[in-house]
Amino acid sequence: MSTHTCPVVPIVLEKHENADSLSIVKVKDFSYVARTEDWLNHPLGVWIEPDMCVPANRPEFAWLEKSHKLIENNGIKGYRIKVKRLRGVMSMGLMIPAPEGAKLGDDLMEHFGIVRYEPPELMSTGGETCKPPPGIHYVYDVENAYKFAHLFIDGEEVSCSEKIHGANGRWVHLPELGMFCGSRTEWKRQDEGNLWWKALARHPEVEEFCKNNPNITVYGEAYGQVGKFPYNVPKGKVGIIVFDLLRDGNWVDHDEAREIGKNLPWVPIIYRGPWNKEKIFALADGKSEVAKSAGIDHIKEGIVVRLIKERNNLEIGRTQLKIVSNAYLERN
């Protein structure tokens, strides 16, 4: 499930230690650096998190023309919201005054025509869609730890893996029906030019696993010449890096998944141990382990934190969260 919203939040100004004219507003674990005088008469604001795209034709966002590049994304012409370091403090996202009549907790994403930013693919995904395979094969979503870190319990065992920059995919084999390849939201007819089928062709071990385990869907990232981080994959090529297994509609626990899928190309584990919010948030920045293993050097997109033993919660379902690197959001 996905919970992208632009909520109305209270404006509580906290002192910025390095600038008298600036204040900090906290929204869960996000911080926003505001010019203090702009908010003295505004008790409520609309919070727009990083990687949203706001429409250029709305007067509330017209001032962004001077500092942001106009893009076309997800059906609108607008500006992508990022993070920026202001006097030593990360300002994450955007805050605008709440319109008259707005109430605390209202979601104004649709009201303002704001959409989620979808990064363009550098390689064509190609291929026609096909009828989905029977059974449960979820659309993959991971929520933001800056909003939902409270769902983890201090001390419970977690695993942190590198968040790979690419195109989300899924692969499953069903007896008498054959092999299925899909993107995050669609299933694709077999086509050697299709991104996910092309990735499968480079990883026969994934197809072999699927054939031997027809009740398991493999989830991973098609990566390489897909986005801005090629990870040293040859031009025109794409690979698979696996991060999850779904068996009969249930996510397989971390250790069991790695054991039954021991021959799969798994995403690297950066940390395993007790949940500690401050320590784990710091792991999101730094160098990519996948790039390092390929002999190159660049930042990682972030990390994904999951429980060693699966647990659901009432707010978002599966207890798994992502932390996107601030360096990645500043750069991209």
C-alpha positions as CSV (number, residue, x, y, z in Angstrom):
1,M,0.0,0.0,0.0
2,S,1.1,3.6,-0.6
3,T,0.4,6.6,1.7
4,H,1.7,9.6,-0.3
5,T,-0.1,12.7,1.1
6,C,0.4,16.4,1.5
7,P,-1.0,16.9,5.0
8,V,-1.9,20.1,6.8
9,V,0.4,20.3,9.8
10,P,1.0,22.6,12.8
11,I,3.7,25.2,12.4
12,V,6.0,25.0,15.5
13,L,9.1,27.1,14.9
14,E,12.3,25.8,16.5
15,K,15.5,27.8,16.6
16,H,18.1,27.3,13.9
17,E,21.4,27.4,15.7
18,N,23.4,28.8,12.7
19,A,21.0,31.5,11.5
20,D,18.9,34.0,13.4
21,S,16.5,34.6,10.6
22,L,15.7,30.9,10.0
23,S,13.7,28.4,12.0
24,I,13.2,24.6,11.8
25,V,9.8,23.0,11.5
26,K,9.6,19.3,12.3
27,V,7.2,17.0,10.5
28,K,7.6,13.5,12.0
29,D,11.3,12.8,11.3
30,F,11.6,15.4,8.4
31,S,13.0,18.8,9.0
32,Y,12.1,21.9,7.0
33,V,14.1,25.1,7.2
34,A,11.8,28.2,7.1
35,R,12.4,31.9,7.0
36,T,11.0,32.8,10.5
37,E,9.2,36.0,9.5
38,D,7.2,34.2,6.8
39,W,5.5,32.0,9.3
40,L,4.8,34.2,12.3
41,N,1.1,34.6,11.2
42,H,0.6,31.1,9.8
43,P,-0.3,28.5,12.4
44,L,-0.9,25.8,9.8
45,G,1.1,24.7,6.7
46,V,0.8,22.2,3.9
47,W,3.8,19.8,4.0
48,I,5.1,18.5,0.6
49,E,7.7,15.8,1.1
50,P,10.8,15.4,-1.2
51,D,10.2,13.8,-4.6
52,M,6.8,15.3,-5.1
53,C,6.2,17.3,-8.3
54,V,4.2,20.5,-7.9
55,P,2.4,22.2,-10.8
56,A,3.9,25.3,-12.3
57,N,0.5,26.8,-13.1
58,R,-0.5,27.2,-9.5
59,P,0.3,30.6,-8.0
60,E,1.5,29.0,-4.7
61,F,4.5,27.5,-6.6
62,A,5.2,30.3,-9.2
63,W,8.2,31.5,-7.1
64,L,10.0,28.2,-7.7
65,E,10.6,29.3,-11.3
66,K,13.7,31.2,-10.3
67,S,15.3,28.2,-8.5
68,H,13.8,25.0,-10.1
69,K,14.0,23.4,-13.5
70,L,10.6,23.0,-15.2
71,I,9.9,19.4,-16.0
72,E,7.1,17.2,-17.4
73,N,6.4,14.4,-15.0
74,N,3.4,12.1,-14.2
75,G,1.1,14.1,-16.3
76,I,1.9,17.7,-15.2
77,K,4.4,20.5,-16.0
78,G,6.0,21.5,-12.7
79,Y,8.9,21.4,-10.3
80,R,10.4,18.5,-8.5
81,I,10.8,19.1,-4.8
82,K,14.2,18.1,-3.4
83,V,16.3,18.5,-0.2
84,K,18.7,21.3,0.4
85,R,21.2,22.0,3.1
86,L,20.7,25.5,4.6
87,R,23.2,26.7,7.1
88,G,24.2,23.2,8.0
89,V,20.7,21.8,8.4
90,M,18.9,19.6,5.8
91,S,15.7,21.3,4.6
92,M,13.6,18.3,3.3
93,G,10.7,19.1,1.0
94,L,8.5,22.2,0.9
95,M,6.0,24.0,3.2
96,I,3.4,26.4,2.0
97,P,0.7,28.2,4.1
98,A,-2.5,26.2,4.5
99,P,-5.4,27.7,2.6
100,E,-8.4,29.3,4.4
101,G,-10.7,26.6,5.8
102,A,-8.1,23.8,5.8
103,K,-8.1,21.7,9.0
104,L,-5.2,20.0,10.7
105,G,-4.7,16.6,9.1
106,D,-6.4,17.4,5.8
107,D,-4.7,15.9,2.7
108,L,-4.4,18.6,0.1
109,M,-2.3,16.7,-2.5
110,E,-5.2,16.5,-5.0
111,H,-6.4,20.0,-4.1
112,F,-3.1,21.4,-5.3
113,G,-2.6,19.0,-8.2
114,I,0.6,17.6,-6.7
115,V,1.8,14.2,-8.0
116,R,4.6,11.8,-7.1
117,Y,7.8,12.3,-9.1
118,E,8.5,9.3,-11.4
119,P,12.1,9.2,-12.6
120,P,12.5,8.6,-16.4
121,E,14.1,5.4,-17.6
122,L,17.3,5.8,-19.7
123,M,16.6,2.4,-21.4
124,S,13.3,1.8,-23.0
125,T,11.2,-0.8,-21.1
126,G,9.6,-2.0,-24.3
127,G,7.0,-4.8,-24.8
128,E,3.3,-5.2,-24.7
129,T,1.4,-6.0,-21.5
130,C,-0.2,-9.4,-21.0
131,K,-2.8,-11.0,-18.7
132,P,-1.5,-11.3,-15.1
133,P,-0.6,-14.7,-13.9
134,P,-3.2,-16.2,-11.5
135,G,-2.5,-15.9,-7.8
136,I,-1.2,-13.1,-5.5
137,H,1.7,-11.0,-6.8
138,Y,1.7,-7.7,-5.0
139,V,2.6,-4.3,-6.5
140,Y,5.7,-3.5,-4.5
141,D,5.7,-0.4,-2.3
142,V,8.0,0.7,0.5
143,E,7.1,3.6,2.7
144,N,9.4,6.3,4.0
145,A,11.1,5.9,7.3
146,Y,10.9,9.7,7.9
147,K,7.1,9.2,8.2
148,F,6.9,5.8,9.8
149,A,10.0,5.1,11.8
150,H,7.8,4.7,14.9
151,L,6.6,1.4,13.6
152,F,9.9,-0.3,14.5
153,I,10.4,-1.2,18.1
154,D,13.7,-0.3,19.8
155,G,16.0,-3.3,19.9
156,E,14.1,-5.6,17.5
157,E,16.3,-7.3,14.9
158,V,16.3,-5.7,11.5
159,S,18.3,-6.0,8.3
160,C,19.4,-3.0,6.2
161,S,20.0,-3.6,2.5
162,E,21.2,-1.2,-0.2
163,K,18.4,0.5,-2.1
164,I,19.3,0.0,-5.8
165,H,18.6,2.6,-8.5
166,G,16.7,0.8,-11.3
167,A,13.3,-0.5,-12.4
168,N,11.3,-2.6,-9.9
169,G,10.4,-6.0,-11.3
170,R,9.0,-9.4,-10.5
171,W,9.4,-12.9,-11.9
172,V,7.3,-16.1,-11.4
173,H,6.9,-19.4,-13.2
174,L,3.6,-21.3,-13.2
175,P,3.2,-25.0,-14.3
176,E,1.6,-25.3,-17.8
177,L,1.6,-21.5,-18.1
178,G,5.3,-20.8,-18.2
179,M,7.4,-17.9,-17.2
180,F,6.0,-14.4,-16.4
181,C,8.0,-11.2,-16.2
182,G,6.6,-7.9,-14.9
183,S,7.3,-4.4,-13.9
184,R,6.1,-2.9,-10.6
185,T,2.5,-2.5,-11.9
186,E,2.3,-4.5,-15.2
187,W,3.0,-7.9,-16.6
188,K,4.8,-8.0,-20.0
189,R,4.6,-10.4,-23.0
190,Q,7.9,-12.2,-23.7
191,D,10.0,-9.8,-25.8
192,E,13.8,-9.8,-26.1
193,G,13.7,-6.0,-26.2
194,N,11.7,-5.7,-23.0
195,L,13.7,-4.6,-19.9
196,W,12.6,-7.3,-17.5
197,W,12.8,-10.2,-20.0
198,K,16.2,-8.9,-21.0
199,A,17.3,-8.9,-17.4
200,L,16.1,-12.4,-17.0
201,A,18.1,-13.6,-20.0
202,R,21.3,-12.5,-18.2
203,H,20.3,-14.4,-15.0
204,P,19.4,-18.0,-15.8
205,E,19.7,-18.7,-12.1
206,V,16.5,-16.6,-11.5
207,E,14.5,-18.5,-14.1
208,E,15.8,-21.8,-12.7
209,F,14.7,-20.9,-9.2
210,C,11.3,-19.8,-10.4
211,K,10.8,-23.1,-12.2
212,N,11.8,-25.1,-9.2
213,N,9.6,-22.9,-6.9
214,P,6.3,-22.2,-8.8
215,N,4.6,-20.9,-5.6
216,I,7.3,-18.2,-5.1
217,T,7.4,-14.8,-6.9
218,V,10.9,-13.2,-7.0
219,Y,11.0,-9.4,-6.5
220,G,14.0,-7.4,-7.5
221,E,15.5,-4.5,-9.4
222,A,16.3,-4.5,-13.0
223,Y,19.4,-2.3,-12.9
224,G,22.4,-1.2,-15.0
225,Q,21.7,1.0,-18.0
226,V,18.3,1.9,-16.6
227,G,18.7,5.0,-14.5
228,K,21.4,7.5,-13.6
229,F,23.6,4.8,-11.8
230,P,24.8,2.2,-14.3
231,Y,26.8,0.2,-11.6
232,N,29.3,-0.6,-14.3
233,V,26.9,-2.8,-16.2
234,P,27.9,-2.8,-19.9
235,K,26.0,-0.3,-22.2
236,G,22.7,-1.8,-23.4
237,K,22.7,-4.5,-20.7
238,V,20.7,-4.9,-17.6
239,G,20.9,-7.2,-14.6
240,I,18.7,-8.4,-11.7
241,I,19.4,-7.8,-8.1
242,V,16.9,-9.6,-5.8
243,F,15.5,-8.2,-2.6
244,D,12.4,-10.2,-1.7
245,L,10.5,-13.5,-2.1
246,L,6.7,-13.8,-1.9
247,R,5.3,-17.3,-1.2
248,D,1.6,-18.0,-1.6
249,G,0.8,-14.4,-0.8
250,N,3.1,-14.1,2.2
251,W,6.5,-12.5,2.4
252,V,9.2,-15.0,3.3
253,D,11.2,-14.2,6.4
254,H,14.7,-12.7,5.8
255,D,16.8,-15.7,6.7
256,E,14.6,-18.3,5.1
257,A,14.5,-16.3,1.9
258,R,18.3,-16.1,1.7
259,E,18.6,-19.8,2.4
260,I,16.0,-21.2,-0.1
261,G,17.2,-18.6,-2.7
262,K,20.9,-19.0,-1.9
263,N,21.8,-19.0,-5.6
264,L,20.0,-15.8,-6.4
265,P,21.8,-12.5,-7.0
266,W,20.8,-10.9,-3.7
267,V,21.1,-7.2,-2.8
268,P,24.0,-6.6,-0.3
269,I,23.2,-6.3,3.5
270,I,24.7,-3.2,5.0
271,Y,23.7,-3.8,8.6
272,R,22.0,-6.5,10.7
273,G,21.2,-5.9,14.3
274,P,18.9,-4.2,16.7
275,W,16.8,-1.2,15.5
276,N,18.4,2.0,16.5
277,K,16.9,5.0,14.6
278,E,19.8,7.4,14.8
279,K,22.4,4.8,13.8
280,I,20.3,3.3,11.0
281,F,19.3,6.7,9.5
282,A,23.0,7.5,9.2
283,L,23.6,4.4,7.1
284,A,21.5,5.8,4.2
285,D,24.3,8.1,3.0
286,G,27.7,6.9,1.8
287,K,29.0,4.8,-1.0
288,S,27.2,2.1,-3.0
289,E,28.4,-1.4,-2.1
290,V,27.1,-2.7,-5.5
291,A,29.1,-0.1,-7.4
292,K,32.2,-0.8,-5.2
293,S,32.0,-4.5,-6.1
294,A,31.9,-3.5,-9.8
295,G,35.0,-1.5,-9.4
296,I,33.5,2.0,-9.5
297,D,32.8,4.7,-6.9
298,H,29.5,6.5,-6.4
299,I,26.9,7.3,-3.7
300,K,24.1,4.9,-2.9
301,E,20.5,5.8,-3.4
302,G,19.7,4.8,0.2
303,I,18.7,1.7,2.2
304,V,15.7,-0.5,2.9
305,V,15.0,-1.6,6.5
306,R,13.1,-4.8,7.1
307,L,12.4,-7.1,10.1
308,I,14.2,-10.4,10.3
309,K,10.9,-11.9,11.3
310,E,8.0,-10.4,9.2
311,R,5.3,-8.4,11.1
312,N,2.3,-6.4,9.8
313,N,0.9,-3.3,11.3
314,L,-2.4,-1.4,11.0
315,E,-0.9,1.8,9.5
316,I,0.9,0.5,6.3
317,G,0.7,-3.3,6.4
318,R,4.1,-4.8,6.1
319,T,6.7,-3.4,8.5
320,Q,9.4,-2.4,6.0
321,L,10.7,1.1,5.3
322,K,13.1,3.0,3.0
323,I,15.5,5.8,3.8
324,V,16.6,7.7,0.7
325,S,20.1,9.2,0.9
326,N,20.1,13.0,1.3
327,A,23.1,13.1,-1.0
328,Y,21.0,11.3,-3.7
329,L,18.1,13.7,-3.2
330,E,20.3,16.8,-3.3
331,R,22.1,15.6,-6.5
332,N,19.1,14.3,-8.4
